C-alpha cells in the first residue's frame, strides 16, 4: 500500500485552536500598550498584528508537520514517518496491535476529524504506540476495524454490555471534590483573571470580606459552605455529563469497546485476551450512596504509562452497585464461556470450601472473613493516629498563648476517636477473599473499597510479606503478581496458614516447592 497523508482539514482545526493562545496574548498586550498611552487605533492594530502572527505561526508549523508525516498500512505492518527537524520511521506489526483508541475534541469533531492511537498493549514510552493526528472520522473507523479485524456488526443482542442512563448522574456529586468545588472554581477564576490583569481581590476587598464573615459567623459560614457545595455539585454533574454522555460499553468479536463523551468523544477498544480481571471500586461517599464503578484489569492499560489525565481503565461511570456487579461479572467472564471442568482443571472440586466461597460468582459470593487480629490492628492504628494528632494540636497551647487553648486537642479527641473507630471497623468489615474456579477475589479498603477478581491464569508469582507485628498476630500479606493493571493485587492481613493455602490452591504447583522446603 502506498504512503498516505494526514487530513489537510487539520489546518482549519489548528487555526481555531490557536485562538486559545491568541486571547490571553492579545489581552496582555492591549493592557500594556494602554498603560503606555498608545492610541486606541494603534492598540487595536498591534493586537490584530499579534493575533495574525500567532495564527500564521501555528498554521506554518501544522503545514510543515503535515508535509513531513506519512503513514501506510501493509499486510504485515502499520508504519509512520514523521518529524520536521529529526526524521523518525516507526512501525508496529499488525499481529501485535492490541488497542486502537479514537479521540476527537469539539473543534476536531466540527471538522470531521479524529486522533487515532494504535498500541500494542505494552507500556508506553517503549515505542509501542503510533499516533495519527488527525484522520477523517470515516477513515479512522475503517482503520480501527481493519487493524482489529472486527466486523461492522457487534455480537449478540446489539453487543451492548451497558449503556448510559441519565439517572446515574445522581452519583456524580458523591465525591470529596463536590465539597471543595466552589473553592476550586474561585481559584481557577482568580488565576484566569489575574492572567488578563484583572485583580478582583485587593487588600481592601479581602479585609471587608473577612470582616463580614467574622461579624456574623452563624449566618455567613453556613452560607459560604452551602454556596461551595452547590457549585461543587453542579460542577460534578456537568463533568459527568461531558465525560460520560453517549456512553456505551459493547462487545465486538473478541473485543470490548467503550465509547463516551458529550463534547470530546472518546473510544477505547480492548482485546478480551488482554483482560486479566475486573475491579469494583467504591469510594466512601459513593459506597454510602449505594454506588460503585467498574474498572478493567488488563495488560498495557495504565493512566501514568500512557500520559493520560483520566483513568483509562474505567469501564463505567458511577452507577448502582447491583448493576456494577452484573457488569463486572459479565466482563470478568468474557472470552471464557467454556466452564472449567475436572478434566481441564483437575484440582477443582465442588466440595472444596475455597471453591464453594465463590461458587455463585465473584461478586455475589460470601467472601472469607479475615482473623479478628486484623481488626485489632486497624483499631490500634486508628487510636494511635488520633492520639498523635491530638498531641500535635496540644503543642501550641503548651509553647505559646494560642487562641482557643486546649479546645483544639479536645476537639480532635472528641471527633477523632469515634470517627477513627468507625473507619477501623469499616476497614475490617471490608477485608475478605475467595477463590473461584477462574478468579482470585480480594477485597480491602475503607476510604476506597476495592474488590478485585483476578484471573488465576494471569498470576505469574507470589510475594509474601510479614512485618514484626504481623508475625506476632499470626498474619501475613499475600500479593499476587501479574502483568496487568497495577502489577500486583494484595490479600491483606490474612491468617498465615490460610494465606499459604490460598496461594497454593490459586495456582497449583507454583508455591509447593517452597512450602515443601519450609517443612523440612
SVG drawing of the C-alpha trace seen along z (x, -y; Angstrom):
<svg xmlns="http://www.w3.org/2000/svg" viewBox="-33 -58 50 93">
<polyline fill="none" stroke="black" stroke-width="0.4" points="0.0,0.0 1.3,-3.5 2.2,-6.1 -0.8,-8.3 -1.1,-11.8 -2.9,-13.0 -6.0,-15.1 -5.5,-18.6 -8.5,-19.7 -6.2,-19.8 -5.2,-23.3 -8.7,-24.6 -8.8,-22.9 -5.4,-24.3 -6.4,-27.8 -9.4,-27.6 -7.4,-26.0 -4.8,-28.7 -7.3,-31.2 -6.7,-29.8 -3.2,-31.3 -4.3,-34.5 -6.8,-35.6 -4.5,-35.9 -1.6,-37.3 -3.7,-40.0 -5.3,-40.9 -2.0,-41.3 -0.5,-43.2 -3.5,-45.6 -3.3,-46.4 0.4,-47.0 0.0,-49.4 -2.9,-51.2 -0.6,-51.7 2.0,-53.3 -0.7,-55.8 -1.0,-54.2 -4.0,-55.4 -7.0,-53.0 -6.3,-52.6 -2.7,-51.7 -3.6,-49.3 -6.1,-47.5 -3.7,-47.3 -0.9,-45.9 -3.3,-43.4 -4.5,-42.4 -1.0,-42.0 0.0,-39.9 -3.1,-37.6 -2.2,-37.3 1.4,-36.3 0.3,-33.7 -2.2,-32.1 0.2,-32.2 2.9,-30.6 0.6,-27.8 -0.5,-27.2 3.1,-27.2 4.0,-24.6 1.0,-22.5 1.8,-22.7 5.3,-21.5 4.1,-18.7 1.5,-17.5 4.1,-17.6 6.6,-15.6 4.2,-13.0 3.2,-9.9 1.7,-6.6 0.8,-3.3 -0.8,0.0 0.7,3.1 -0.2,6.7 2.3,7.0 2.8,3.6 1.5,0.2 4.2,-2.4 4.6,-6.1 7.2,-8.6 7.2,-11.9 9.4,-14.7 10.3,-18.1 13.9,-18.6 14.5,-15.0 13.0,-12.3 11.5,-9.1 10.3,-5.9 8.3,-3.8 6.2,-0.7 4.1,1.8 3.5,5.4 -0.2,5.8 -0.4,9.1 0.8,7.2 -1.9,4.5 -4.0,4.7 -5.8,1.4 -7.0,-1.4 -8.2,-4.5 -10.1,-7.3 -10.5,-10.7 -11.9,-14.0 -12.3,-17.2 -15.2,-19.6 -13.2,-21.5 -12.0,-18.4 -15.5,-17.0 -16.7,-20.0 -14.2,-19.4 -14.9,-15.7 -11.5,-14.6 -10.3,-12.1 -7.0,-11.4 -6.0,-7.7 -3.7,-6.0 -2.6,-2.5 -0.9,-0.5 0.5,3.0 -0.7,3.3 2.8,2.8 3.9,0.0 4.0,-3.4 7.5,-5.0 8.9,-1.9 8.0,-2.8 4.8,-0.7 2.3,-3.4 1.7,-5.2 -0.5,-8.4 -2.1,-9.6 -3.2,-13.2 -5.7,-13.6 -7.6,-11.3 -11.1,-11.8 -13.7,-10.2 -14.8,-7.5 -11.2,-6.6 -10.3,-6.3 -13.2,-4.0 -12.3,-1.9 -8.6,-1.7 -9.8,-0.6 -11.9,2.3 -9.1,3.3 -6.4,3.4 -8.6,5.2 -10.2,7.4 -13.7,6.7 -16.9,6.7 -19.2,3.8 -21.9,5.6 -21.4,6.5 -22.1,9.9 -25.3,10.9 -28.2,8.6 -26.6,5.5 -23.4,6.2 -24.4,3.8 -22.9,4.7 -24.0,1.3 -25.5,-2.0 -25.9,-5.3 -28.9,-6.0 -29.1,-9.7 -30.5,-8.7 -26.9,-7.7 -25.9,-11.4 -27.2,-11.4 -24.0,-9.5 -21.7,-12.2 -21.7,-14.5 -20.7,-11.7 -17.1,-12.7 -15.0,-14.8 -14.4,-17.3 -18.0,-18.3 -17.3,-19.9 -14.4,-21.8 -16.0,-22.8 -16.6,-26.4 -13.1,-27.0 -11.6,-25.3 -13.8,-27.3 -12.9,-30.5 -9.2,-29.7 -9.3,-28.9 -11.3,-32.1 -8.8,-34.1 -5.8,-32.7 -7.6,-33.3 -8.5,-36.9 -5.0,-37.5 -3.5,-36.4 -5.7,-39.0 -4.5,-41.6 -7.8,-41.8 -7.4,-41.8 -10.7,-41.2 -9.2,-40.7 -7.4,-43.7 -6.3,-44.2 -9.3,-46.2 -11.7,-43.7 -10.1,-40.8 -10.3,-42.8 -14.0,-43.7 -14.8,-40.0 -13.1,-38.8 -14.9,-41.4 -18.2,-40.3 -17.6,-36.7 -16.3,-37.4 -19.1,-39.9 -21.9,-37.3 -20.3,-33.8 -23.5,-31.9 -25.1,-33.1 -22.0,-33.8 -20.2,-30.4 -23.3,-28.2 -24.0,-30.4 -20.4,-30.1 -20.5,-26.3 -23.8,-26.0 -22.6,-28.0 -19.4,-26.0 -21.4,-22.7 -23.9,-23.9 -21.1,-24.9 -19.3,-21.7 -22.3,-19.5 -23.2,-21.5 -19.6,-21.1 -19.6,-17.4 -22.8,-16.8 -21.5,-18.9 -18.3,-16.9 -20.2,-13.7 -22.4,-14.8 -19.3,-15.8 -17.2,-12.7 -19.9,-10.0 -22.5,-11.4 -23.4,-9.0 -21.7,-6.2 -21.9,-2.7 -19.9,0.4 -20.3,3.1 -18.8,6.3 -17.3,6.9 -15.9,10.2 -13.1,10.9 -13.0,7.3 -14.7,4.9 -15.3,1.3 -16.0,-1.7 -17.4,-4.9 -18.2,-8.0 -18.0,-11.8 -20.6,-14.5 -18.2,-17.2 -14.9,-15.4 -15.6,-11.9 -13.5,-9.0 -13.3,-5.5 -11.3,-2.6 -11.1,0.9 -9.7,3.6 -8.9,7.1 -10.6,9.7 -7.3,11.7 -5.7,8.7 -8.2,8.9 -6.8,10.4 -9.7,9.5 -12.0,6.7 -12.2,4.3 -15.2,2.9 -14.2,-0.4 -16.3,-2.0 -15.0,-5.3 -16.6,-6.0 -19.2,-8.6 -20.2,-6.6 -20.4,-3.4 -22.6,-5.1 -24.9,-6.3 -25.1,-2.7 -22.9,-3.2 -19.8,-1.8 -17.6,-1.9 -16.1,0.9 -12.5,0.9 -10.7,3.3 -7.5,5.2 -5.7,5.5 -2.2,5.6 -0.8,2.4 -3.6,0.2 -2.4,-2.4 -3.0,-6.1 0.5,-7.1 2.2,-5.0 0.1,-6.5 0.4,-10.0 -3.3,-10.3 -5.1,-12.5 -8.1,-10.3 -8.4,-6.8 -8.3,-4.8 -9.1,-1.6 -12.6,-2.8 -15.3,-0.8 -18.3,-2.5 -19.3,-5.8 -20.6,-5.8 -23.8,-3.6 -25.9,-1.5 -23.8,1.2 -26.1,4.1 -25.8,3.1 -22.0,2.6 -21.8,6.2 -23.7,7.5 -21.4,5.6 -18.3,6.7 -19.3,10.3 -20.1,10.2 -16.7,8.5 -14.9,11.0 -16.3,13.9 -15.7,12.5 -13.8,14.9 -14.2,17.7 -17.7,19.1 -16.4,22.6 -16.7,23.6 -13.8,25.3 -14.1,29.0 -12.3,31.5 -10.6,32.7 -9.2,29.2 -8.7,28.2 -8.1,31.4 -7.7,29.5 -11.3,28.2 -13.7,29.9 -17.3,28.9 -16.7,30.0 -13.7,27.7 -14.6,24.9 -12.4,22.4 -14.3,23.0 -17.7,23.0 -17.0,19.5 -17.2,18.2 -19.5,20.7 -22.2,18.1 -19.7,15.8 -17.1,13.5 -19.4,10.6 -22.2,12.4 -20.1,14.8 -19.7,14.6 -16.0,13.7 -13.9,15.5 -13.5,13.2 -10.1,12.4 -9.0,13.1 -10.0,10.8 -6.3,9.9 -6.7,7.9 -9.4,5.9 -7.4,5.2 -4.5,3.9 -6.8,1.4 -8.2,0.2 -4.8,-0.2 -3.6,-2.2 -6.7,-4.4 -6.3,-5.2 -2.6,-5.9 -3.2,-8.2 -5.9,-10.2 -3.6,-10.4 -0.7,-11.7 -2.9,-14.4 -4.2,-15.4 -0.7,-15.7 0.3,-17.9 -2.8,-20.1 -1.8,-20.4 1.7,-21.6 0.8,-25.3 -1.0,-25.9 2.0,-24.5 4.5,-26.7 2.6,-29.8 -0.5,-31.7 -2.8,-30.2 -6.4,-31.3 -8.8,-28.6 -6.2,-27.0 -7.0,-23.3 -10.2,-23.4 -8.4,-22.2 -6.8,-19.0 -10.1,-18.2 -12.0,-18.6 -9.5,-16.3 -10.1,-13.7 -13.9,-14.1 -14.3,-13.9 -11.3,-11.7 -11.8,-8.8 -15.4,-7.9 -14.5,-8.6 -11.3,-6.5 -13.1,-3.6 -15.8,-3.6 -13.3,-3.7 -11.3,-0.9 -14.4,1.3 -15.4,0.5 -12.0,1.3 -12.1,4.7 -15.5,5.4 -14.2,4.7 -11.5,7.3 -12.2,10.6 -11.1,13.1 -12.4,16.0 -11.1,18.5 -13.4,19.2 -13.0,21.7 -11.4,18.9 -10.7,16.0 -8.9,15.0 -11.1,12.4 -9.7,10.0 -11.4,7.0 -9.9,4.3 -10.2,0.6 -12.5,-1.8 -11.9,-5.3 -11.8,-3.5 -13.0,0.1 -11.7,2.2 -12.9,5.7 -10.7,7.3 -11.5,10.5 -8.1,11.5 -7.9,14.3 -5.9,17.1 -4.2,17.9 -2.7,14.4 -0.9,14.8 2.8,15.3 4.2,15.2 3.6,14.6 5.1,12.1 4.6,12.9 5.2,10.1 5.1,10.3 6.1,7.5 7.1,7.8 3.6,7.0 2.0,9.3 4.2,12.2 3.1,11.6 -0.5,11.6 -0.2,14.6 -1.0,12.7 0.7,12.0 0.0,10.1 -0.2,12.1 0.5,10.3 -0.5,11.9 1.9,10.7 0.5,10.2 1.5,8.4 -1.8,6.5 -3.2,3.4 -1.1,2.3 1.2,5.3 0.1,6.9 -3.0,7.3 -2.9,8.0 -4.8,10.1 -4.1,8.1 -3.8,9.4 -4.9,13.0 -4.1,15.8 -0.7,17.4 -2.0,20.9 -5.0,19.6 -2.8,17.3 -0.3,20.0 -3.1,22.4 -4.9,19.8 -1.7,19.2 -1.1,22.9 -4.7,23.5 -4.9,20.5 -2.0,21.5 -1.3,25.2 2.4,26.1 3.7,22.6 4.2,22.4 4.5,26.1 8.3,26.3 8.7,23.5 6.2,24.9 7.8,28.4 11.2,26.9 9.9,25.0 8.6,28.2 12.0,29.9"/>
</svg>
